[in-house]
Amino acid sequence: MKQRRTHRVTLQAAAVALLRRMREEAGEKSKSVFVFPSDGRHRHSEAGHLTTIKKFAAKVFKAAGLRDVRPYDLRKAFASRLVASGADLRTVMSLTGHTQVAT
């Protein structure tokens, strides 16, 4: 998060199951406590984990056949769908990490 503060979000059971499966599949090759550990080839690798998803996201978007998409676009679409489905603004702000209603 850009705010450099702790942001906690409760995960649904399906997300927790996916993370557990990822950990099991990584097995002994990954002793890291991070979901996305650094492999030492990235400029922010001193943190022990990836601190940016730009390159990873670009690969995913390309594989999905998406053009001119940025990670922020997904965040914005997520927030818009939450509001459209009736979620209150405080919940949307909490889930997206926004601190101002105007955002």
C-alpha positions as CSV (number, residue, x, y, z in Angstrom):
1,M,0.0,0.0,0.0
2,K,1.2,3.5,-0.8
3,Q,0.2,4.7,2.6
4,R,3.0,2.7,4.2
5,R,0.6,1.5,6.9
6,T,-0.7,-1.9,7.8
7,H,-3.8,-2.8,5.8
8,R,-5.7,-5.9,6.9
9,V,-8.4,-7.6,4.9
10,T,-10.3,-10.8,5.9
11,L,-9.8,-13.4,3.3
12,Q,-12.6,-15.7,2.1
13,A,-12.2,-19.5,2.7
14,A,-11.4,-20.0,-1.1
15,A,-8.5,-17.5,-0.9
16,V,-7.1,-19.2,2.2
17,A,-7.3,-22.6,0.6
18,L,-5.5,-21.3,-2.5
19,L,-2.7,-19.8,-0.3
20,R,-2.4,-23.1,1.5
21,R,-2.2,-25.0,-1.7
22,M,0.5,-22.7,-3.0
23,R,2.5,-23.2,0.1
24,E,2.2,-27.0,-0.1
25,E,3.2,-27.0,-3.8
26,A,6.2,-24.8,-3.1
27,G,7.2,-27.4,-0.4
28,E,10.8,-27.4,0.6
29,K,12.0,-25.1,-2.1
30,S,10.5,-22.1,-0.4
31,K,11.2,-21.5,3.2
32,S,10.0,-17.9,2.9
33,V,7.1,-16.6,5.0
34,F,6.1,-14.4,2.1
35,V,3.5,-15.4,-0.6
36,F,5.6,-13.7,-3.3
37,P,9.3,-14.0,-2.1
38,S,12.0,-12.2,-3.9
39,D,14.4,-14.3,-6.0
40,G,17.1,-11.7,-5.6
41,R,16.8,-10.5,-9.3
42,H,14.5,-7.6,-8.6
43,R,15.5,-4.1,-7.5
44,H,13.6,-4.3,-4.3
45,S,14.8,-7.7,-3.3
46,E,16.4,-6.5,-0.1
47,A,12.9,-6.6,1.5
48,G,12.8,-10.4,1.1
49,H,9.6,-10.1,-1.0
50,L,8.4,-8.5,-4.2
51,T,7.4,-4.9,-3.6
52,T,6.0,-4.2,-7.0
53,I,3.8,-6.3,-9.3
54,K,4.3,-4.3,-12.5
55,K,6.3,-7.0,-14.4
56,F,4.3,-9.9,-13.1
57,A,1.0,-8.1,-13.9
58,A,2.2,-7.3,-17.4
59,K,2.9,-11.1,-18.0
60,V,-0.5,-12.1,-16.6
61,F,-2.4,-9.4,-18.7
62,K,-0.5,-10.5,-21.8
63,A,-1.3,-14.2,-21.2
64,A,-4.9,-13.2,-20.7
65,G,-5.0,-11.3,-24.0
66,L,-5.6,-8.0,-22.2
67,R,-4.2,-4.8,-23.6
68,D,-3.8,-1.4,-22.0
69,V,-4.6,-2.7,-18.6
70,R,-2.9,-1.7,-15.3
71,P,-3.2,-3.1,-11.8
72,Y,-4.9,0.1,-10.8
73,D,-7.6,-0.5,-13.4
74,L,-8.5,-3.8,-11.6
75,R,-8.6,-2.0,-8.2
76,K,-10.9,0.7,-9.7
77,A,-13.2,-1.9,-11.3
78,F,-13.3,-3.8,-8.0
79,A,-14.3,-0.7,-6.1
80,S,-16.9,0.2,-8.7
81,R,-18.5,-3.2,-8.6
82,L,-18.6,-3.2,-4.8
83,V,-20.5,0.2,-4.9
84,A,-22.8,-1.0,-7.6
85,S,-23.6,-4.1,-5.6
86,G,-24.7,-2.0,-2.6
87,A,-21.6,-2.1,-0.4
88,D,-21.3,0.9,1.8
89,L,-18.5,3.4,1.1
90,R,-16.7,2.7,4.4
91,T,-16.4,-1.0,3.4
92,V,-15.2,-0.1,-0.1
93,M,-12.6,2.3,1.4
94,S,-11.4,-0.4,3.8
95,L,-11.1,-3.0,1.1
96,T,-9.3,-0.8,-1.3
97,G,-7.1,1.1,1.2
98,H,-8.5,4.5,0.3
99,T,-8.5,7.0,3.1
100,Q,-10.7,9.7,1.5
101,V,-14.3,9.2,0.3
102,A,-13.6,11.4,-2.7
103,T,-11.1,8.9,-4.0
